[in-house]
Every structure is written in structure tokens, then in C-alpha cells.
Amino acid sequence: LESLNDKRSGVVQMVKLAEKEKDNLE
């Protein structure tokens, strides 16, 4: 369960970063 939560938070961070980069491109 703990490793799963770590994966989730990691994915959330990646998504946030991707959205930030998308905003910078526009």
C-alpha cells in the first residue's frame, strides 16, 4: 500500500509538471 501511494504522488507530480510546461508553451 505504501509503495502504491508513493507511485500515486509521483504520478500527480509528473502531471502537474506536464501541465505547467503546457502552459509555458502556449
A tleap script that builds the chain and sets N, CA, C and O, in Angstrom:
source leaprc.protein.ff14SB
mol = sequence {
  NLEU GLU SER LEU ASN ASP LYS ARG SER GLY
  VAL VAL GLN MET VAL LYS LEU ALA GLU LYS
  GLU LYS ASP ASN LEU CGLU
}
set mol.1.N position { 0.838 -1.207 0.000 }
set mol.1.CA position { 0.000 0.000 0.000 }
set mol.1.C position { 0.870 1.254 0.000 }
set mol.1.O position { 0.595 2.204 -0.732 }
set mol.2.N position { 1.919 1.255 0.820 }
set mol.2.CA position { 2.762 2.461 0.882 }
set mol.2.C position { 3.401 2.749 -0.468 }
set mol.2.O position { 3.389 3.886 -0.938 }
set mol.3.N position { 3.961 1.712 -1.091 }
set mol.3.CA position { 4.618 1.931 -2.395 }
set mol.3.C position { 3.585 2.426 -3.410 }
set mol.3.O position { 3.911 3.222 -4.291 }
set mol.4.N position { 2.359 1.962 -3.289 }
set mol.4.CA position { 1.326 2.402 -4.227 }
set mol.4.C position { 1.058 3.891 -4.036 }
set mol.4.O position { 0.897 4.628 -5.008 }
set mol.5.N position { 1.010 4.329 -2.781 }
set mol.5.CA position { 0.790 5.759 -2.516 }
set mol.5.C position { 1.951 6.574 -3.059 }
set mol.5.O position { 1.745 7.656 -3.608 }
set mol.6.N position { 3.170 6.067 -2.911 }
set mol.6.CA position { 4.337 6.787 -3.437 }
set mol.6.C position { 4.200 6.934 -4.947 }
set mol.6.O position { 4.470 7.999 -5.502 }
set mol.7.N position { 3.784 5.869 -5.598 }
set mol.7.CA position { 3.622 5.924 -7.067 }
set mol.7.C position { 2.590 6.983 -7.426 }
set mol.7.O position { 2.785 7.771 -8.352 }
set mol.8.N position { 1.492 6.990 -6.680 }
set mol.8.CA position { 0.413 7.956 -6.967 }
set mol.8.C position { 0.923 9.381 -6.847 }
set mol.8.O position { 0.720 10.190 -7.753 }
set mol.9.N position { 1.584 9.698 -5.740 }
set mol.9.CA position { 2.087 11.071 -5.553 }
set mol.9.C position { 3.089 11.401 -6.650 }
set mol.9.O position { 3.141 12.539 -7.117 }
set mol.10.N position { 3.883 10.424 -7.066 }
set mol.10.CA position { 4.860 10.663 -8.135 }
set mol.10.C position { 4.140 10.986 -9.433 }
set mol.10.O position { 4.543 11.893 -10.162 }
set mol.11.N position { 3.083 10.251 -9.721 }
set mol.11.CA position { 2.326 10.496 -10.961 }
set mol.11.C position { 1.676 11.875 -10.898 }
set mol.11.O position { 1.666 12.612 -11.885 }
set mol.12.N position { 1.138 12.214 -9.742 }
set mol.12.CA position { 0.491 13.531 -9.594 }
set mol.12.C position { 1.506 14.628 -9.864 }
set mol.12.O position { 1.199 15.608 -10.542 }
set mol.13.N position { 2.715 14.466 -9.337 }
set mol.13.CA position { 3.760 15.479 -9.562 }
set mol.13.C position { 4.078 15.583 -11.045 }
set mol.13.O position { 4.221 16.684 -11.578 }
set mol.14.N position { 4.190 14.444 -11.709 }
set mol.14.CA position { 4.514 14.449 -13.146 }
set mol.14.C position { 3.409 15.160 -13.927 }
set mol.14.O position { 3.689 15.947 -14.832 }
set mol.15.N position { 2.165 14.882 -13.578 }
set mol.15.CA position { 1.042 15.517 -14.288 }
set mol.15.C position { 1.087 17.025 -14.070 }
set mol.15.O position { 0.891 17.803 -15.004 }
set mol.16.N position { 1.347 17.430 -12.823 }
set mol.16.CA position { 1.406 18.879 -12.547 }
set mol.16.C position { 2.517 19.513 -13.365 }
set mol.16.O position { 2.334 20.589 -13.935 }
set mol.17.N position { 3.665 18.855 -13.426 }
set mol.17.CA position { 4.785 19.408 -14.199 }
set mol.17.C position { 4.408 19.488 -15.673 }
set mol.17.O position { 4.699 20.487 -16.330 }
set mol.18.N position { 3.773 18.465 -16.193 }
set mol.18.CA position { 3.399 18.444 -17.610 }
set mol.18.C position { 2.428 19.593 -17.897 }
set mol.18.O position { 2.546 20.262 -18.923 }
set mol.19.N position { 1.481 19.820 -17.007 }
set mol.19.CA position { 0.517 20.904 -17.241 }
set mol.19.C position { 1.236 22.244 -17.207 }
set mol.19.O position { 0.924 23.142 -17.989 }
set mol.20.N position { 2.202 22.377 -16.297 }
set mol.20.CA position { 2.970 23.635 -16.212 }
set mol.20.C position { 3.692 23.867 -17.534 }
set mol.20.O position { 3.633 24.968 -18.082 }
set mol.21.N position { 4.362 22.859 -18.047 }
set mol.21.CA position { 5.106 23.010 -19.307 }
set mol.21.C position { 4.147 23.351 -20.443 }
set mol.21.O position { 4.471 24.154 -21.318 }
set mol.22.N position { 2.964 22.737 -20.424 }
set mol.22.CA position { 1.977 23.018 -21.471 }
set mol.22.C position { 1.594 24.491 -21.427 }
set mol.22.O position { 1.488 25.140 -22.467 }
set mol.23.N position { 1.385 25.019 -20.225 }
set mol.23.CA position { 1.019 26.435 -20.098 }
set mol.23.C position { 2.154 27.310 -20.616 }
set mol.23.O position { 1.903 28.337 -21.246 }
set mol.24.N position { 3.388 26.918 -20.360 }
set mol.24.CA position { 4.527 27.723 -20.809 }
set mol.24.C position { 4.607 27.739 -22.334 }
set mol.24.O position { 5.009 28.742 -22.923 }
set mol.25.N position { 4.229 26.638 -22.971 }
set mol.25.CA position { 4.320 26.562 -24.434 }
set mol.25.C position { 3.283 27.470 -25.089 }
set mol.25.O position { 3.538 28.050 -26.144 }
set mol.26.N position { 2.122 27.592 -24.466 }
set mol.26.CA position { 1.053 28.378 -25.097 }
set mol.26.C position { 1.301 29.874 -24.993 }
set mol.26.O position { 0.494 30.669 -25.475 }
savepdb mol mol.pdb
quit
